[in-house]
C-alpha cells in the first residue's frame, strides 16, 4: 500500500488524490447575487447535507489552487447572505459544467449556460428552472479554513423552502431515487450517473440489533466463498435461526438434493452449501442463507 504524508505533496497532487478517492460527491449548483443584484451561478462538489433539524447544507467555495483567488459565489454570499442550492441531474450536467467557467465578475452564468432563472419566493437569488430540486437558503455562517491556495470556506446554508419537480415523485409523494437521475462528481473530468440499473439497497440496522459477524460460527466467518459484504448481511440479521427451522428448511427439495449428493464428503458439502448461501444472499434472502450455512 502506498502511504504518503500530505505535507510531502504539492497542493495539486493532494487535490488530485483526494478528489479521486473521496467520491462520488453530490453537486451543489449555487445561485447567488451581489449587493448590486448581479446574479452568479456556480457548481460545487464539496457539498452535502449536515443537519435536518435545522435543515442545513454545507458547501465550500474553495480558494483557487492555481492563483489563490476567491469565488464570486463566496464574495456574493458575504454581501447578500442568501443562496439557492439547485440539485444537478443528468439532463443539465453539461450546462452545469459550462457554468463553472471562470467568467469575469458580473457575467451572468444563467445566460452563458442557457439555464433558466425563476424568481425565488423567500430569497433574492433566482432558482434554476431545470433543476429537479431547488432549495432556497439563508446563510447562517461562513467559516474560513485558511488563506492559502486550495483552502475551503464552509458555507452553512439553512434551507427555508424546497421546490420539487413532481415528475420525480412516486405514488406516495416521495422522491423516486430512480426518477431523479442524479449525477455526482468524481476526480478529474469524471462524473457518474445514478440510474436504476446501478441502484441497490442495503438494509438499515437502525431499528434492530444485528447479531454481528463475531456471532457467526467459525466456518462461516472463514468461508472461502462468502465475501465481506456477505458476512455483513449475515451479521445484520437479528437472531440465528433455530435448529427446528434449519431442519425444516433442509427438507426443501433443492436443499435435500444437495445434501443427499454430498453424503460422506464434508468438504464438497461445505463448498456447495456456501455457494448456495451466497446465491441466496445475492437475492437478499438472508434468513434462508443462514439456515443453509448452519446445516454444516
C-alpha positions, 0 to 999 in steps of 0.5 A: 500500500502506498502511504504518503504524508500530505505535507510531502505533496504539492497542493495539486497532487493532494487535490488530485488524490483526494478528489479521486478517492473521496467520491462520488460527491453530490453537486451543489449548483449555487445561485447567488447575487451581489449587493448590486443584484448581479446574479452568479451561478456556480457548481460545487462538489464539496457539498452535502447535507449536515443537519435536518433539524435545522435543515442545513447544507454545507458547501465550500467555495474553495480558494483557487489552487492555481492563483489563490483567488476567491469565488464570486459565489463566496464574495456574493454570499458575504454581501447578500447572505442568501443562496439557492442550492439547485440539485444537478441531474443528468439532463443539465450536467453539461450546462452545469459544467459550462457554468463553472467557467471562470467568467469575469465578475458580473457575467451572468452564468444563467445566460452563458449556460442557457439555464433558466432563472425563476424568481425565488419566493423567500430569497433574492437569488433566482432558482434554476428552472431545470433543476429537479430540486431547488432549495432556497437558503439563508446563510447562517455562517461562513467559516474560513479554513485558511488563506492559502491556495486550495483552502475551503470556506464552509458555507452553512446554508439553512434551507427555508423552502424546497421546490420539487419537480413532481415528475420525480415523485412516486405514488406516495409523494416521495422522491423516486431515487430512480426518477431523479437521475442524479449525477455526482462528481468524481476526480478529474473530468469524471462524473457518474450517473445514478440510474436504476440499473446501478441502484441497490439497497442495503438494509438499515440496522437502525431499528434492530440489533444485528447479531454481528459477524463475531456471532457467526460460527467459525466456518462461516466467518472463514468461508472461502466463498462468502465475501465481506459484504456477505458476512455483513448481511449475515451479521445484520440479521437479528437472531440465528435461526433455530435448529427446528427451522434449519431442519425444516428448511433442509427438507426443501427439495433443492436443499435435500438434493444437495445434501443427499449428493454430498453424503460422506464428503464434508468438504464438497458439502461445505463448498456447495452449501456456501455457494448456495448461501451466497446465491441466496444472499445475492437475492437478499434472502438472508434468513434462508442463507443462514439456515443453509450455512448452519446445516454444516 
